[in-house]
Amino acid sequence: MGIDATDLVQMLNGVRIRSIVHDDSDNLWIATYGTYGLIRYDGKTATCFTVEDGMPSDRTRITVQLSDGRMFVACTGGAVIIRDNKVERVYGEKDGIDNPEVLTVAEAPGDVLLVGTDGGGLYCVGERGITHMNVGDGLASDVILRLKRDDANGVTWIITSNSIAYMDPLYRITTVRNFPYPNNFDLFENGQGEIWVLASNGIYVTSAAELLANGKVSTVCYDHDNGLSCIATANSYSELDDDGNLYIAGSTGVVRVNIKVPFDDVAEIKMAVPFIEADGRFVYPNKSGTLVVPASTTRLTVYPFVYTYSLMNPQVAYSLKGFDQSSTTVRASELAPLTYTNLGGGTYTFTMQLHDAMGHGNKTQRITIFKQLALRERPWFRFVVFACGVLVVLLVSRAWARFRTKRLLQKQEEDRQYIREMSEAFARVIDMKDAYTSGHSSRVAYYTKLLTRELGYDDDTVERYYNIALLHDIGKIGVRTDVLNKPGRLTDEEFETIKSHATLGHDALKDISIMPEIAVGAWAHHERPDGKGYPQGLKEGEIPRVAQIIAVADTFDAMYSDRPYRKRMNFEKAVSIIREVRGTQLTKDVVDAFLRLVERGKFRSPSDTGGGTMEDIDNIHKRLSSE
């Protein structure tokens, strides 16, 4: 039917209107809940779409223009497509929409139509048919109040009866967990990354990024305290124009809010801390504006004030620099006296910063508070305490170090004494095995000590080589007694048995970890620089140093000691033999050290009066063999 504008106003008088939207041709689409169904008004003529025109009912709620110019209508009985002023398609129960009480519709990317129902969840209508999504697919409720396509963030927002959710391009639904209020009706994006949510108690403003991250959600709430004269009502539709003006359909009227330009102006709001309280005594600023409190103050109370003289209730962030680790933000109406205890002496800055409702800080007030320094807080006192502390630490550390050093040296000496006594005990056991060499191990150890010291080694090395020399013949314990104590000439087999004492000694001592070298003396003291020694036939520098020294001491004692089958060799004769084998049987520098000691009278026995055999050892062995 065709009617003029005056007739349209008269016709709609008393009619329940659910929404009014316009298309890109500036046609108005008026959704009524009753007789007239859906009305399209082009400025001159009004066209009604009712049950008679193919609508499933005359109870319409909202009309959305699709990307191809068609109109998509939500109504009781299903969702309707209108093209060229004709009902083209109805999606209802016969299409699988079990609950056809449609509350909202929208177009998703990919030419998919979304249908939100009152308790039946969400339906996605596409080329492949209709897909049903409900609480099992991520929704918190099956009552879908509003669907909003958001191309800026690439999602479709879903407002249910108890939550806010969003659907991504893959049609996956995510419910925002931490939004602070459940009873929401609609939302709008302001082109600056902020989402304005219309709720039953006001307007919540938050970041789209925070909602999509689904973590912590920070919000600012507009309500009656901010001058909001009315609040959105359920199932109403509000309008956002290109200038950012949001016209909110409320329970008592319409209110306009510009969501692009902050409307809180805090530049003229005054802030002050006129006084503070120190242990019950009020303190006022001095001439320079500083609040000075005594050093003895234990309880300090700051009295901050924000003078608004209006319905505005801005946010106030405050902190006491020098004490607080971070600032605290409250509404101006919630600002109360702040108490601090046990502050140290020094300068503090109390800072107040006003924020508008969008969280932008644009006014700051700073007040200086100085607490006088106590004696213990003065630099010179702290220096004296620090110096005394350092001195005490040094003295204690020095005393402890001396004590520990004394204990360590004592322990080392006890260990050396233990090793020496154990080595001497084993040496006596070795000499008990060989009837011909009584006291031989102790004498060789003594001679080794003399030679090691003469060669310039330190006391620790001298002590270590002495202990090694005591056990140089320990392998003889493993040699048969009849062979070891045979008075006559040895057979080749018996001589090989005797020679095995070097290897046996090495095997017996090799696993003593406290002195790894102790096995070397037993193993290599019969090696010779010319390579004719045993058991390995080592030459010169290949022979371990301690074995080189023990070899000289062992050779000398073998000649210069009494045996059951002969007297000890003449001292000068024994010295001359050692001199002769220098560099072949014995190491040169060790023989040189021996000769220097001989010149100083170190090797001659006190009981030596010049006697002793002049016969070579080889001749003695030949004589015994013939006998």
C-alpha positions in Angstrom: 0.0 0.0 0.0 1.2 3.6 -0.6 1.0 6.2 2.1 2.7 9.6 2.7 4.9 10.4 5.7 2.1 11.9 7.8 0.0 8.8 7.2 3.0 6.6 8.2 3.4 8.3 11.6 -0.3 8.0 12.1 -0.3 4.4 11.1 2.6 3.5 13.5 1.0 5.3 16.5 0.8 2.7 19.3 2.5 0.0 17.2 5.3 -2.0 18.9 8.5 -1.4 16.9 11.4 -3.7 17.4 14.0 -2.1 15.2 14.5 0.5 12.4 17.4 0.1 10.0 18.3 1.6 6.6 19.9 0.0 3.6 22.4 1.4 1.1 19.5 2.9 -0.9 18.3 4.9 2.1 15.2 2.8 2.5 14.0 2.4 6.1 13.1 -1.1 7.2 10.8 -1.0 10.3 10.4 -4.3 12.1 7.1 -4.3 14.0 5.8 -6.9 16.4 2.2 -7.4 15.2 -0.2 -6.3 12.5 2.1 -4.7 9.9 4.9 -7.2 10.0 8.0 -5.7 8.2 7.7 -2.3 6.6 10.0 -0.8 3.9 9.7 2.9 3.6 11.4 4.8 0.7 10.5 8.3 1.8 7.2 8.3 -0.1 5.7 4.9 0.0 5.5 2.2 2.7 5.4 -1.4 1.7 4.4 -4.1 4.2 5.6 -7.7 4.3 3.2 -9.9 6.2 2.0 -13.5 6.4 -0.1 -12.8 3.3 3.2 -11.9 1.4 4.9 -15.2 2.5 6.3 -14.2 5.9 6.2 -17.0 8.5 4.6 -14.5 10.9 4.0 -10.8 11.5 6.4 -10.7 14.5 9.6 -9.3 13.0 12.7 -8.3 15.0 15.6 -7.1 12.8 16.6 -6.7 9.2 20.2 -7.0 7.9 21.3 -6.1 4.4 23.5 -8.9 2.8 26.5 -8.2 0.6 24.5 -9.0 -2.5 21.8 -6.4 -1.6 19.2 -8.9 -0.3 17.6 -8.3 3.0 17.8 -10.9 5.8 15.0 -10.8 8.4 14.7 -12.4 11.8 11.2 -13.1 12.9 9.0 -15.6 14.8 8.8 -18.7 12.6 12.2 -18.5 10.9 14.6 -16.3 9.0 13.5 -14.7 5.7 15.3 -13.6 2.5 13.7 -10.6 0.6 14.8 -9.7 -2.9 13.3 -7.1 -5.1 10.5 -6.4 -2.6 9.4 -10.1 -2.6 9.8 -12.9 0.0 12.3 -15.2 -1.8 13.1 -17.8 0.9 12.1 -18.8 4.4 14.4 -20.9 6.6 12.3 -22.6 9.3 11.4 -26.0 10.8 11.2 -27.8 7.5 14.8 -26.8 6.9 16.0 -28.3 10.2 15.7 -25.2 12.4 14.0 -26.9 15.2 13.5 -23.7 17.2 12.3 -21.1 14.7 12.0 -18.3 17.3 14.7 -16.3 15.6 16.1 -13.4 17.6 19.0 -12.2 15.4 20.6 -12.8 12.0 23.9 -11.9 10.4 26.1 -12.7 7.4 29.5 -14.4 8.0 32.4 -14.5 5.6 32.0 -17.0 2.8 28.4 -16.0 2.1 27.2 -18.1 5.1 24.1 -16.8 6.9 23.9 -17.0 10.6 20.6 -17.5 12.5 20.5 -17.0 16.3 17.5 -18.5 18.1 15.8 -18.2 21.5 17.0 -21.4 23.1 17.9 -23.4 20.0 21.4 -22.2 19.6 23.0 -21.0 16.3 22.4 -22.2 12.7 24.8 -21.7 9.9 23.1 -21.6 6.4 25.5 -22.2 3.5 25.8 -24.0 0.1 26.3 -27.4 1.9 23.1 -27.0 3.9 22.4 -26.0 7.5 24.8 -26.6 10.4 23.6 -26.5 14.0 25.9 -25.2 16.8 25.0 -25.1 20.5 26.6 -25.4 24.0 28.5 -28.5 22.9 30.3 -26.4 20.3 31.6 -23.7 22.7 28.6 -21.6 23.4 27.8 -20.9 27.1 24.0 -20.6 26.3 21.7 -21.6 23.5 19.8 -18.2 23.7 21.5 -16.0 21.1 20.6 -12.4 21.6 22.8 -10.7 19.0 25.2 -11.5 16.1 27.6 -8.9 14.9 30.0 -9.3 12.1 33.4 -7.5 12.8 35.6 -7.4 9.6 38.2 -5.3 11.4 39.0 -8.2 13.8 38.0 -11.0 11.4 35.3 -12.5 13.7 31.6 -12.6 14.3 30.6 -11.6 17.8 28.0 -13.6 19.6 26.1 -12.3 22.6 24.2 -15.0 24.5 21.9 -14.7 27.5 24.9 -15.1 29.8 28.1 -14.5 27.9 30.1 -12.9 25.1 31.6 -15.2 22.4 33.1 -15.0 19.0 33.2 -17.1 15.9 36.4 -17.2 13.7 36.5 -17.7 9.9 36.7 -21.4 10.4 33.4 -21.3 12.3 35.0 -22.2 15.7 33.3 -20.6 18.7 35.2 -19.3 21.7 33.5 -18.0 24.8 35.2 -15.1 26.6 35.9 -16.4 30.1 36.7 -13.2 32.1 34.3 -10.6 31.0 33.1 -9.0 34.3 29.3 -8.9 33.6 27.0 -11.6 32.1 23.8 -9.7 31.2 24.7 -8.0 28.0 22.6 -7.0 25.0 24.7 -5.6 22.1 28.2 -4.4 21.2 29.9 -2.0 18.9 33.5 -1.5 17.6 34.6 2.2 17.4 37.3 1.8 14.8 40.1 2.3 17.4 40.3 -1.3 18.6 37.8 -0.7 21.4 34.5 -2.6 22.0 31.6 -0.9 23.6 29.2 -3.5 25.2 25.7 -2.4 26.1 24.7 -4.2 29.3 21.8 -4.1 31.7 23.7 -1.9 34.2 25.5 0.5 31.8 28.2 0.4 29.1 31.4 -1.6 29.3 34.4 -0.5 27.2 37.3 -2.8 26.7 40.0 -3.7 24.1 39.0 -6.1 21.3 42.5 -7.6 21.5 41.9 -8.5 25.2 38.6 -10.2 24.3 40.1 -12.1 21.5 43.1 -13.2 23.6 40.6 -14.6 26.1 42.8 -13.9 29.1 42.6 -10.9 31.5 39.9 -8.4 30.4 40.2 -4.8 31.7 37.1 -2.7 31.4 35.8 0.8 32.0 32.1 1.1 33.0 29.8 4.0 32.1 26.8 4.2 34.3 24.5 6.8 36.0 27.5 8.2 37.9 29.0 9.2 34.5 25.8 11.0 33.4 24.3 8.2 31.5 20.6 9.1 31.6 19.2 5.7 30.6 20.5 2.2 30.1 19.9 -0.2 27.1 17.0 -2.6 27.4 16.9 -6.3 26.3 16.0 -7.1 22.6 16.4 -3.4 21.6 18.5 -2.2 18.7 20.7 0.8 18.8 22.2 2.7 15.9 25.8 3.8 15.3 26.4 6.6 12.7 29.5 7.4 10.7 30.6 10.1 13.1 30.7 7.7 16.1 27.4 8.7 17.6 25.8 5.7 19.2 22.0 6.1 19.8 21.1 3.7 22.6 17.5 2.5 22.8 16.9 2.5 26.5 14.1 1.6 28.9 13.2 5.3 29.4 14.3 6.9 26.2 17.2 7.3 23.8 20.6 8.5 24.8 23.5 9.5 22.5 27.1 8.7 23.2 30.0 9.3 20.9 32.2 6.2 21.1 35.1 7.7 19.1 35.7 10.9 21.1 36.2 10.6 24.9 33.6 12.8 26.6 35.1 12.9 30.1 37.2 16.1 30.5 39.3 16.0 33.6 41.5 18.9 32.8 39.5 21.2 35.1 39.2 18.7 38.0 41.3 19.7 41.0 43.4 17.4 43.2 45.1 18.1 46.4 46.7 16.6 49.6 46.1 19.5 52.0 47.6 17.7 55.0 48.9 14.4 56.3 48.8 12.8 59.7 52.0 11.6 61.5 51.2 9.4 64.6 48.0 11.3 65.2 49.4 14.8 64.6 48.3 16.7 61.5 51.2 18.1 59.4 50.7 20.8 56.8 53.0 21.9 53.8 55.8 24.3 54.5 56.6 27.3 52.4 58.1 25.2 49.6 55.0 22.9 49.6 56.9 20.0 51.3 55.3 18.0 54.1 58.0 17.3 56.7 57.5 14.6 59.5 59.8 13.7 62.4 62.2 10.8 62.2 60.3 9.0 65.0 57.1 8.7 63.0 55.8 5.1 62.7 52.4 5.7 61.2 51.8 8.1 58.3 48.3 8.8 56.8 47.9 10.6 53.5 44.6 12.4 52.8 44.1 12.8 49.0 41.2 14.7 47.6 39.6 14.9 44.1 37.1 17.8 43.7 34.8 16.9 40.8 31.7 19.0 41.5 29.8 17.0 38.8 28.4 13.6 38.0 31.8 12.5 36.6 33.6 9.8 38.5 37.1 9.6 36.9 39.7 7.0 37.7 42.5 8.0 40.0 45.9 6.2 40.0 48.0 6.8 43.1 51.4 5.7 44.4 54.0 6.7 47.0 57.3 6.7 45.1 60.0 5.3 47.3 57.7 2.8 48.9 55.0 1.4 46.5 56.2 -0.9 43.8 53.3 0.0 41.5 50.3 2.3 41.4 46.8 1.6 42.5 43.7 2.7 40.5 40.3 3.4 41.9 37.3 5.6 41.2 37.4 9.1 42.6 34.4 8.2 44.8 36.3 5.3 46.2 39.4 7.3 47.2 40.1 7.1 50.9 42.9 8.1 53.4 46.0 6.0 52.8 48.1 4.7 55.7 51.8 3.8 55.6 53.8 2.3 58.5 57.5 2.1 59.3 58.7 4.3 56.4 62.4 4.8 56.4 63.8 8.3 56.5 64.2 10.2 53.2 62.2 11.9 50.5 58.9 10.4 49.1 56.7 11.6 46.2 53.0 11.0 46.5 51.6 11.0 42.9 47.9 11.2 41.8 47.0 10.8 38.2 43.5 11.3 36.8 42.3 9.1 33.9 39.2 9.7 31.8 36.7 6.8 31.5 38.8 5.4 28.6 41.9 5.0 30.7 43.9 7.9 29.2 45.9 9.8 31.8 45.9 13.5 31.3 46.4 15.2 34.6 48.9 14.6 37.4 49.5 16.0 40.9 52.7 15.3 42.9 53.3 16.1 46.6 56.7 15.8 48.3 56.9 14.2 51.7 60.1 14.3 53.7 60.7 12.1 56.7 63.7 13.3 58.8 66.6 10.8 59.1 67.1 8.8 62.3 70.6 8.5 63.6 70.9 4.9 62.2 69.9 6.3 58.8 72.5 9.0 58.5 75.3 8.2 56.0 78.2 8.6 58.5 76.5 6.2 61.0 75.9 3.7 58.3 79.5 3.9 57.2 80.7 3.4 60.7 78.4 0.4 61.2 79.5 -1.0 57.8 83.2 -0.5 58.6 82.7 -2.2 62.0 80.9 -5.1 60.4 83.6 -5.5 57.8 86.2 -5.5 60.5 84.4 -8.1 62.5 84.0 -10.3 59.4 87.7 -10.0 58.6 88.7 -10.8 62.1 86.3 -13.8 62.3 87.4 -14.9 58.9 91.0 -14.6 59.8 90.6 -16.6 63.0 88.5 -19.2 61.2 91.1 -19.5 58.4 93.9 -19.9 61.0 91.9 -22.5 62.8 91.1 -24.4 59.6 94.7 -24.1 58.4 96.0 -25.5 61.7 93.6 -28.3 61.5 94.4 -29.0 57.9 98.2 -29.0 58.6 97.7 -31.2 61.6 95.6 -33.6 59.5 98.2 -33.6 56.7 100.9 -34.3 59.2 98.9 -37.1 60.7 98.3 -38.6 57.2 102.0 -38.4 56.4 102.9 -40.0 59.7 100.3 -42.7 59.1 101.6 -43.4 55.5 105.2 -43.4 56.8 104.5 -45.8 59.6 102.5 -48.1 57.4 105.1 -48.1 54.8 107.9 -48.8 57.3 105.8 -51.7 58.8 105.4 -53.2 55.3 109.1 -52.7 54.7 109.9 -54.8 57.8 107.5 -57.5 56.6 109.3 -57.5 53.2 112.7 -57.9 54.9 111.3 -60.7 57.0 110.6 -62.6 53.8 114.2 -62.3 52.5 116.7 -63.6 55.1 119.6 -62.0 53.1 118.3 -58.4 53.1 117.4 -57.6 56.7 116.9 -53.8 57.0 117.5 -53.4 53.2 114.1 -51.6 52.5 114.7 -49.0 55.3 118.2 -48.3 54.2 117.2 -47.9 50.6 114.5 -45.5 51.7 116.9 -43.5 53.8 119.4 -43.3 50.9 116.6 -42.3 48.5 115.7 -39.4 50.9 119.3 -38.2 50.9 119.5 -38.3 47.1 116.1 -36.7 46.5 116.9 -33.7 48.8 120.4 -33.4 47.1 118.6 -33.2 43.7 116.7 -30.1 44.9 113.2 -31.5 45.4 110.8 -30.0 48.0 110.0 -31.6 51.4 106.7 -33.1 50.1 108.5 -34.9 47.3 111.3 -36.1 49.6 108.7 -37.5 52.0 106.7 -39.1 49.1 109.8 -40.7 47.5 110.9 -42.0 50.9 107.6 -43.9 51.3 107.8 -45.2 47.8 111.3 -46.5 48.4 110.2 -48.4 51.5 108.0 -50.6 49.4 110.2 -51.0 46.4 110.7 -54.7 47.1 107.1 -55.5 48.2 106.8 -57.9 45.2 109.3 -60.3 46.9 106.4 -61.4 49.2 105.0 -63.1 46.1 108.3 -64.9 45.3 108.9 -68.5 46.6 111.0 -68.5 49.8 113.3 -71.3 48.6 114.2 -69.3 45.6 114.4 -65.9 47.4 116.7 -67.3 50.1 118.8 -69.7 47.9 122.5 -69.2 48.9 124.0 -70.5 45.7 123.9 -69.5 42.1 120.4 -69.2 40.7 119.2 -71.0 37.6 117.9 -69.0 34.7 114.3 -70.0 35.7 115.0 -69.0 39.3 116.4 -65.7 38.2 113.3 -65.0 36.1 111.3 -65.8 39.2 113.3 -63.3 41.2 112.8 -60.7 38.5 109.1 -61.1 38.6 109.0 -59.3 42.0 109.0 -56.0 40.1 105.7 -56.8 38.3 104.2 -58.4 41.4 105.0 -55.3 43.4 103.4 -53.0 40.8 100.2 -55.1 40.7 100.0 -55.0 44.5 100.3 -51.2 44.7 98.7 -49.9 41.5 95.2 -49.4 43.0 96.3 -47.1 45.9 94.7 -43.8 44.8 96.2 -41.7 47.6 99.7 -42.1 46.1 99.5 -43.3 42.5 103.4 -43.2 42.1 103.9 -45.7 44.9 103.6 -48.6 42.4 106.2 -47.0 40.1 109.1 -47.5 42.5 108.4 -51.2 42.8 107.9 -51.7 39.1 110.8 -49.7 37.5 113.7 -49.6 40.0 115.5 -52.3 38.1 115.3 -50.5 34.7 118.6 -49.2 33.3 119.4 -46.1 31.1 121.0 -48.4 28.5 117.7 -50.4 28.2 119.0 -53.6 29.6 116.9 -53.5 32.7 113.7 -55.2 33.5 110.7 -55.7 33.4 110.1 -53.3 30.4 113.6 -52.5 29.2 113.0 -48.8 29.5 115.7 -46.3 28.6 116.9 -43.0 30.2 114.0 -40.5 30.3 111.4 -43.3 29.9 112.3 -44.4 33.5 110.2 -42.7 36.1 112.3 -40.2 38.2 111.6 -41.9 41.6 112.7 -45.2 40.1 116.0 -43.6 38.8 116.7 -42.5 42.4 115.8 -45.8 44.1 118.0 -47.7 41.6 121.1 -45.8 42.8 120.1 -46.3 46.5 119.3 -50.0 45.9 122.5 -50.7 44.0 124.7 -49.1 46.7 123.0 -51.0 49.6 123.2 -54.3 47.7 127.0 -53.9 47.7 127.5 -52.0 51.0 125.7 -54.4 53.4 126.5 -57.7 55.0 125.0 -60.8 53.6 125.1 -64.4 55.0 127.3 -65.5 52.1 129.7 -62.4 52.2 130.8 -59.3 54.1 129.9 -55.9 52.8 132.0 -54.5 50.1 134.7 -52.0 50.8 133.1 -48.5 50.7 135.6 -47.0 48.2 135.1 -50.2 46.0 131.3 -49.8 46.1 131.6 -46.1 45.2 133.9 -46.8 42.3 131.5 -49.4 40.9 128.7 -46.9 41.0 130.9 -44.4 39.3 131.7 -46.9 36.6 128.1 -47.7 35.7 127.1 -44.0 35.5 125.0 -43.6 32.4 124.7 -47.3 31.6 123.1 -49.0 34.6 122.4 -45.9 36.6 121.2 -42.4 35.7 124.0 -39.8 35.4 122.7 -36.9 37.5 121.5 -39.2 40.3 125.0 -40.8 40.4 126.5 -37.3 40.5 124.3 -36.4 43.4 125.4 -39.6 45.1 129.1 -38.7 44.6 128.6 -35.2 46.1 127.0 -36.8 49.2 129.9 -39.3 49.4 132.4 -36.4 49.4 130.4 -34.9 52.4 130.5 -38.2 54.2 126.9 -39.0 54.0 126.9 -42.7 52.9 129.8 -44.2 54.8 128.6 -46.2 57.9 129.8 -44.9 61.3 131.1 -48.4 62.0 133.2 -48.6 58.8 136.9 -48.6 59.7 138.1 -49.1 56.2 137.7 -52.9 55.8 135.3 -54.8 53.6 135.8 -57.2 50.6 137.4 -55.9 47.5 135.9 -58.8 45.5 133.4 -58.1 42.8 129.9 -59.5 43.3 130.2 -61.6 40.1 133.2 -63.3 41.5 131.4 -64.0 44.8 128.5 -65.6 42.9 130.9 -67.8 40.9 132.7 -68.9 44.0 129.5 -69.9 45.7 128.4 -71.8 42.7 131.6 -73.9 42.6 131.3 -74.7 46.2 
